[in-house]
Amino acid sequence: MSEELCHTVYILRCGDGSLYTGWTTHLEARIRAHNAGTGAKYTKSRRPVELVYFETYATKSEALKRECAIKKLKRKEKLALIQNAYINY
């Protein structure tokens, strides 16, 4: 019996106000890891982190492509993405 994985791309707002983009198959656990200082080198010194945006995909490939696309966005564009998500929520 295999459990279907949900591939999630997410954006965190770090304690210093910067934004971090990543992907995972277990979002809640990944955020806990970031806040524990074991999630990523970048976020380790920028805690606490807060989830401000996420998207889910059926495949790892789709998620990684989207993560790459988001990482190429300028900060202003990422903030607009986050803001639009809250408006549409």
N, CA, C and O atoms as a GROMACS GRO file, in nm:
protein
  356
    1MET      N    1   0.083  -0.117   0.000
    1MET     CA    2   0.000   0.000   0.000
    1MET      C    3   0.088   0.125   0.000
    1MET      O    4   0.161   0.148   0.096
    2SER      N    5   0.083   0.203  -0.104
    2SER     CA    6   0.165   0.324  -0.109
    2SER      C    7   0.076   0.447  -0.095
    2SER      O    8  -0.030   0.456  -0.157
    3GLU      N    9   0.121   0.540  -0.013
    3GLU     CA   10   0.049   0.664   0.008
    3GLU      C   11   0.088   0.763  -0.100
    3GLU      O   12   0.207   0.781  -0.128
    4GLU      N   13  -0.011   0.827  -0.160
    4GLU     CA   14   0.016   0.926  -0.264
    4GLU      C   15   0.075   1.052  -0.200
    4GLU      O   16   0.018   1.105  -0.104
    5LEU      N   17   0.186   1.098  -0.252
    5LEU     CA   18   0.252   1.215  -0.197
    5LEU      C   19   0.198   1.343  -0.259
    5LEU      O   20   0.165   1.348  -0.378
    6CYS      N   21   0.192   1.445  -0.179
    6CYS     CA   22   0.153   1.576  -0.226
    6CYS      C   23   0.281   1.661  -0.225
    6CYS      O   24   0.341   1.683  -0.120
    7HIS      N   25   0.320   1.707  -0.340
    7HIS     CA   26   0.442   1.787  -0.354
    7HIS      C   27   0.404   1.934  -0.341
    7HIS      O   28   0.324   1.986  -0.419
    8THR      N   29   0.462   2.000  -0.243
    8THR     CA   30   0.423   2.137  -0.209
    8THR      C   31   0.539   2.232  -0.227
    8THR      O   32   0.650   2.208  -0.179
    9VAL      N   33   0.513   2.342  -0.297
    9VAL     CA   34   0.608   2.453  -0.309
    9VAL      C   35   0.559   2.558  -0.210
    9VAL      O   36   0.440   2.587  -0.203
   10TYR      N   37   0.652   2.616  -0.136
   10TYR     CA   38   0.610   2.709  -0.032
   10TYR      C   39   0.705   2.829  -0.024
   10TYR      O   40   0.820   2.824  -0.068
   11ILE      N   41   0.651   2.937   0.033
   11ILE     CA   42   0.732   3.056   0.061
   11ILE      C   43   0.718   3.085   0.210
   11ILE      O   44   0.608   3.087   0.265
   12LEU      N   45   0.832   3.108   0.273
   12LEU     CA   46   0.836   3.144   0.414
   12LEU      C   47   0.882   3.289   0.427
   12LEU      O   48   0.964   3.336   0.350
   13ARG      N   49   0.827   3.358   0.526
   13ARG     CA   50   0.879   3.488   0.564
   13ARG      C   51   0.968   3.462   0.684
   13ARG      O   52   0.922   3.410   0.786
   14CYS      N   53   1.093   3.499   0.672
   14CYS     CA   54   1.191   3.475   0.778
   14CYS      C   55   1.185   3.588   0.882
   14CYS      O   56   1.127   3.694   0.858
   15GLY      N   57   1.245   3.562   0.997
   15GLY     CA   58   1.247   3.659   1.105
   15GLY      C   59   1.307   3.793   1.068
   15GLY      O   60   1.273   3.895   1.127
   16ASP      N   61   1.397   3.793   0.969
   16ASP     CA   62   1.459   3.919   0.925
   16ASP      C   63   1.381   3.985   0.811
   16ASP      O   64   1.425   4.087   0.757
   17GLY      N   65   1.264   3.929   0.774
   17GLY     CA   66   1.181   3.986   0.669
   17GLY      C   67   1.210   3.932   0.530
   17GLY      O   68   1.135   3.961   0.436
   18SER      N   69   1.315   3.853   0.515
   18SER     CA   70   1.346   3.797   0.384
   18SER      C   71   1.249   3.682   0.353
   18SER      O   72   1.180   3.632   0.441
   19LEU      N   73   1.246   3.642   0.226
   19LEU     CA   74   1.158   3.534   0.182
   19LEU      C   75   1.242   3.414   0.140
   19LEU      O   76   1.347   3.429   0.077
   20TYR      N   77   1.195   3.295   0.174
   20TYR     CA   78   1.263   3.171   0.139
   20TYR      C   79   1.164   3.082   0.066
   20TYR      O   80   1.051   3.065   0.113
   21THR      N   81   1.203   3.026  -0.048
   21THR     CA   82   1.119   2.938  -0.126
   21THR      C   83   1.178   2.797  -0.126
   21THR      O   84   1.298   2.780  -0.143
   22GLY      N   85   1.092   2.699  -0.107
   22GLY     CA   86   1.136   2.560  -0.109
   22GLY      C   87   1.025   2.467  -0.152
   22GLY      O   88   0.917   2.512  -0.191
   23TRP      N   89   1.051   2.336  -0.146
   23TRP     CA   90   0.948   2.237  -0.177
   23TRP      C   91   0.962   2.120  -0.080
   23TRP      O   92   1.070   2.096  -0.025
   24THR      N   93   0.853   2.049  -0.061
   24THR     CA   94   0.852   1.937   0.032
   24THR      C   95   0.734   1.845   0.002
   24THR      O   96   0.644   1.880  -0.074
   25THR      N   97   0.736   1.729   0.064
   25THR     CA   98   0.620   1.639   0.057
   25THR      C   99   0.546   1.638   0.190
   25THR      O  100   0.438   1.579   0.200
   26HIS      N  101   0.602   1.703   0.292
   26HIS     CA  102   0.540   1.709   0.425
   26HIS      C  103   0.556   1.851   0.479
   26HIS      O  104   0.651   1.880   0.552
   27LEU      N  105   0.462   1.938   0.443
   27LEU     CA  106   0.475   2.081   0.471
   27LEU      C  107   0.488   2.113   0.620
   27LEU      O  108   0.579   2.186   0.660
   28GLU      N  109   0.399   2.061   0.702
   28GLU     CA  110   0.403   2.094   0.845
   28GLU      C  111   0.536   2.053   0.908
   28GLU      O  112   0.595   2.128   0.986
   29ALA      N  113   0.582   1.933   0.876
   29ALA     CA  114   0.710   1.886   0.931
   29ALA      C  115   0.826   1.971   0.882
   29ALA      O  116   0.920   1.997   0.956
   30ARG      N  117   0.819   2.015   0.757
   30ARG     CA  118   0.927   2.096   0.701
   30ARG      C  119   0.934   2.232   0.770
   30ARG      O  120   1.043   2.282   0.797
   31ILE      N  121   0.819   2.292   0.797
   31ILE     CA  122   0.818   2.421   0.866
   31ILE      C  123   0.872   2.405   1.008
   31ILE      O  124   0.947   2.489   1.056
   32ARG      N  125   0.833   2.296   1.075
   32ARG     CA  126   0.889   2.270   1.209
   32ARG      C  127   1.041   2.256   1.202
   32ARG      O  128   1.112   2.306   1.289
   33ALA      N  129   1.090   2.189   1.099
   33ALA     CA  130   1.235   2.172   1.082
   33ALA      C  131   1.302   2.307   1.061
   33ALA      O  132   1.407   2.334   1.120
   34HIS      N  133   1.244   2.392   0.978
   34HIS     CA  134   1.301   2.526   0.957
   34HIS      C  135   1.308   2.602   1.090
   34HIS      O  136   1.410   2.663   1.121
   35ASN      N  137   1.201   2.596   1.167
   35ASN     CA  138   1.198   2.669   1.295
   35ASN      C  139   1.288   2.607   1.401
   35ASN      O  140   1.326   2.673   1.498
   36ALA      N  141   1.321   2.481   1.383
   36ALA     CA  142   1.414   2.414   1.475
   36ALA      C  143   1.559   2.438   1.436
   36ALA      O  144   1.651   2.402   1.510
   37GLY      N  145   1.579   2.499   1.319
   37GLY     CA  146   1.715   2.527   1.272
   37GLY      C  147   1.776   2.415   1.191
   37GLY      O  148   1.896   2.417   1.163
   38THR      N  149   1.695   2.317   1.152
   38THR     CA  150   1.745   2.203   1.074
   38THR      C  151   1.687   2.196   0.934
   38THR      O  152   1.713   2.100   0.861
   39GLY      N  153   1.608   2.296   0.895
   39GLY     CA  154   1.539   2.292   0.766
   39GLY      C  155   1.627   2.330   0.649
   39GLY      O  156   1.623   2.263   0.545
   40ALA      N  157   1.705   2.434   0.662
   40ALA     CA  158   1.791   2.481   0.554
   40ALA      C  159   1.895   2.575   0.613
   40ALA      O  160   1.869   2.643   0.713
   41LYS      N  161   2.010   2.578   0.553
   41LYS     CA  162   2.117   2.666   0.601
   41LYS      C  163   2.070   2.812   0.601
   41LYS      O  164   2.101   2.887   0.694
   42TYR      N  165   1.996   2.853   0.497
   42TYR     CA  166   1.952   2.992   0.486
   42TYR      C  167   1.861   3.031   0.602
   42TYR      O  168   1.877   3.139   0.659
   43THR      N  169   1.767   2.946   0.638
   43THR     CA  170   1.671   2.982   0.742
   43THR      C  171   1.723   2.961   0.884
   43THR      O  172   1.666   3.014   0.979
   44LYS      N  173   1.830   2.886   0.898
   44LYS     CA  174   1.883   2.854   1.031
   44LYS      C  175   1.910   2.980   1.113
   44LYS      O  176   1.879   2.984   1.232
   45SER      N  177   1.967   3.082   1.051
   45SER     CA  178   2.000   3.205   1.123
   45SER      C  179   1.894   3.314   1.107
   45SER      O  180   1.915   3.428   1.147
   46ARG      N  181   1.781   3.277   1.048
   46ARG     CA  182   1.676   3.377   1.021
   46ARG      C  183   1.543   3.338   1.084
   46ARG      O  184   1.436   3.374   1.033
   47ARG      N  185   1.548   3.265   1.192
   47ARG     CA  186   1.427   3.219   1.258
   47ARG      C  187   1.369   3.329   1.346
   47ARG      O  188   1.440   3.420   1.388
   48PRO      N  189   1.239   3.321   1.374
   48PRO     CA  190   1.145   3.218   1.329
   48PRO      C  191   1.099   3.244   1.186
   48PRO      O  192   1.112   3.354   1.133
   49VAL      N  193   1.046   3.139   1.126
   49VAL     CA  194   0.990   3.152   0.992
   49VAL      C  195   0.839   3.132   1.000
   49VAL      O  196   0.787   3.067   1.090
   50GLU      N  197   0.770   3.192   0.902
   50GLU     CA  198   0.624   3.184   0.896
   50GLU      C  199   0.584   3.148   0.754
   50GLU      O  200   0.632   3.208   0.658
   51LEU      N  201   0.497   3.050   0.740
   51LEU     CA  202   0.445   3.013   0.608
   51LEU      C  203   0.354   3.124   0.558
   51LEU      O  204   0.258   3.162   0.626
   52VAL      N  205   0.384   3.177   0.438
   52VAL     CA  206   0.300   3.284   0.382
   52VAL      C  207   0.237   3.246   0.248
   52VAL      O  208   0.150   3.317   0.198
   53TYR      N  209   0.281   3.133   0.190
   53TYR     CA  210   0.228   3.094   0.060
   53TYR      C  211   0.262   2.948   0.032
   53TYR      O  212   0.370   2.901   0.069
   54PHE      N  213   0.171   2.878  -0.035
   54PHE     CA  214   0.204   2.744  -0.082
   54PHE      C  215   0.115   2.704  -0.199
   54PHE      O  216   0.004   2.755  -0.215
   55GLU      N  217   0.165   2.613  -0.280
   55GLU     CA  218   0.092   2.553  -0.392
   55GLU      C  219   0.121   2.404  -0.388
   55GLU      O  220   0.230   2.363  -0.348
   56THR      N  221   0.026   2.321  -0.428
   56THR     CA  222   0.048   2.176  -0.429
   56THR      C  223   0.045   2.123  -0.572
   56THR      O  224  -0.026   2.175  -0.659
   57TYR      N  225   0.124   2.018  -0.594
   57TYR     CA  226   0.136   1.955  -0.725
   57TYR      C  227   0.133   1.804  -0.710
   57TYR      O  228   0.167   1.750  -0.605
   58ALA      N  229   0.091   1.737  -0.816
   58ALA     CA  230   0.081   1.591  -0.815
   58ALA      C  231   0.218   1.524  -0.829
   58ALA      O  232   0.238   1.412  -0.781
   59THR      N  233   0.312   1.591  -0.896
   59THR     CA  234   0.442   1.528  -0.918
   59THR      C  235   0.556   1.615  -0.867
   59THR      O  236   0.545   1.738  -0.856
   60LYS      N  237   0.665   1.549  -0.836
   60LYS     CA  238   0.785   1.619  -0.791
   60LYS      C  239   0.838   1.709  -0.901
   60LYS      O  240   0.882   1.821  -0.873
   61SER      N  241   0.833   1.664  -1.024
   61SER     CA  242   0.883   1.741  -1.137
   61SER      C  243   0.809   1.874  -1.149
   61SER      O  244   0.872   1.979  -1.168
   62GLU      N  245   0.677   1.871  -1.139
   62GLU     CA  246   0.599   1.995  -1.147
   62GLU      C  247   0.636   2.090  -1.034
   62GLU      O  248   0.653   2.210  -1.055
   63ALA      N  249   0.650   2.035  -0.915
   63ALA     CA  250   0.682   2.117  -0.799
   63ALA      C  251   0.820   2.181  -0.813
   63ALA      O  252   0.838   2.299  -0.783
   64LEU      N  253   0.917   2.104  -0.859
   64LEU     CA  254   1.053   2.158  -0.873
   64LEU      C  255   1.060   2.265  -0.981
   64LEU      O  256   1.133   2.363  -0.966
   65LYS      N  257   0.984   2.248  -1.088
   65LYS     CA  258   0.980   2.350  -1.193
   65LYS      C  259   0.919   2.479  -1.140
   65LYS      O  260   0.967   2.589  -1.169
   66ARG      N  261   0.812   2.466  -1.062
   66ARG     CA  262   0.748   2.584  -1.005
   66ARG      C  263   0.837   2.652  -0.901
   66ARG      O  264   0.845   2.775  -0.896
   67GLU      N  265   0.905   2.571  -0.818
   67GLU     CA  266   0.999   2.628  -0.721
   67GLU      C  267   1.105   2.711  -0.792
   67GLU      O  268   1.136   2.822  -0.749
   68CYS      N  269   1.159   2.658  -0.899
   68CYS     CA  270   1.261   2.728  -0.976
   68CYS      C  271   1.206   2.859  -1.032
   68CYS      O  272   1.272   2.963  -1.027
   69ALA      N  273   1.084   2.854  -1.084
   69ALA     CA  274   1.022   2.974  -1.141
   69ALA      C  275   1.000   3.081  -1.034
   69ALA      O  276   1.024   3.199  -1.058
   70ILE      N  277   0.954   3.040  -0.916
   70ILE     CA  278   0.931   3.136  -0.808
   70ILE      C  279   1.063   3.196  -0.761
   70ILE      O  280   1.071   3.315  -0.734
   71LYS      N  281   1.167   3.114  -0.752
   71LYS     CA  282   1.297   3.164  -0.708
   71LYS      C  283   1.354   3.269  -0.803
   71LYS      O  284   1.434   3.353  -0.763
   72LYS      N  285   1.313   3.264  -0.930
   72LYS     CA  286   1.360   3.361  -1.029
   72LYS      C  287   1.285   3.493  -1.022
   72LYS      O  288   1.328   3.592  -1.081
   73LEU      N  289   1.171   3.495  -0.951
   73LEU     CA  290   1.093   3.618  -0.938
   73LEU      C  291   1.166   3.718  -0.850
   73LEU      O  292   1.243   3.682  -0.761
   74LYS      N  293   1.142   3.845  -0.878
   74LYS     CA  294   1.195   3.952  -0.792
   74LYS      C  295   1.111   3.955  -0.665
   74LYS      O  296   0.997   3.908  -0.663
   75ARG      N  297   1.167   4.012  -0.560
   75ARG     CA  298   1.096   4.019  -0.432
   75ARG      C  299   0.957   4.080  -0.447
   75ARG      O  300   0.859   4.030  -0.391
   76LYS      N  301   0.948   4.188  -0.523
   76LYS     CA  302   0.821   4.256  -0.544
   76LYS      C  303   0.718   4.161  -0.607
   76LYS      O  304   0.600   4.164  -0.571
   77GLU      N  305   0.762   4.078  -0.700
   77GLU     CA  306   0.673   3.982  -0.766
   77GLU      C  307   0.630   3.871  -0.668
   77GLU      O  308   0.515   3.826  -0.670
   78LYS      N  309   0.722   3.829  -0.583
   78LYS     CA  310   0.687   3.728  -0.482
   78LYS      C  311   0.584   3.784  -0.385
   78LYS      O  312   0.489   3.715  -0.348
   79LEU      N  313   0.603   3.909  -0.343
   79LEU     CA  314   0.508   3.971  -0.252
   79LEU      C  315   0.370   3.984  -0.316
   79LEU      O  316   0.268   3.966  -0.249
   80ALA      N  317   0.366   4.013  -0.445
   80ALA     CA  318   0.238   4.021  -0.517
   80ALA      C  319   0.172   3.883  -0.523
   80ALA      O  320   0.050   3.872  -0.507
   81LEU      N  321   0.250   3.779  -0.545
   81LEU     CA  322   0.200   3.642  -0.547
   81LEU      C  323   0.137   3.608  -0.412
   81LEU      O  324   0.027   3.552  -0.405
   82ILE      N  325   0.206   3.642  -0.305
   82ILE     CA  326   0.157   3.617  -0.170
   82ILE      C  327   0.028   3.695  -0.145
   82ILE      O  328  -0.069   3.640  -0.094
   83GLN      N  329   0.029   3.822  -0.180
   83GLN     CA  330  -0.089   3.907  -0.159
   83GLN      C  331  -0.210   3.857  -0.237
   83GLN      O  332  -0.321   3.855  -0.184
   84ASN      N  333  -0.189   3.817  -0.362
   84ASN     CA  334  -0.299   3.766  -0.445
   84ASN      C  335  -0.356   3.637  -0.389
   84ASN      O  336  -0.476   3.612  -0.402
   85ALA      N  337  -0.273   3.557  -0.328
   85ALA     CA  338  -0.320   3.432  -0.267
   85ALA      C  339  -0.415   3.462  -0.152
   85ALA      O  340  -0.518   3.396  -0.136
   86TYR      N  341  -0.381   3.563  -0.071
   86TYR     CA  342  -0.468   3.600   0.041
   86TYR      C  343  -0.599   3.659  -0.007
   86TYR      O  344  -0.704   3.636   0.053
   87ILE      N  345  -0.593   3.735  -0.115
   87ILE     CA  346  -0.716   3.795  -0.170
   87ILE      C  347  -0.807   3.686  -0.224
   87ILE      O  348  -0.929   3.692  -0.206
   88ASN      N  349  -0.750   3.586  -0.290
   88ASN     CA  350  -0.830   3.478  -0.348
   88ASN      C  351  -0.870   3.372  -0.248
   88ASN      O  352  -0.950   3.284  -0.280
   89TYR      N  353  -0.819   3.378  -0.128
   89TYR     CA  354  -0.848   3.279  -0.025
   89TYR      C  355  -0.983   3.310   0.034
   89TYR      O  356  -1.029   3.239   0.123
   0.00000   0.00000   0.00000
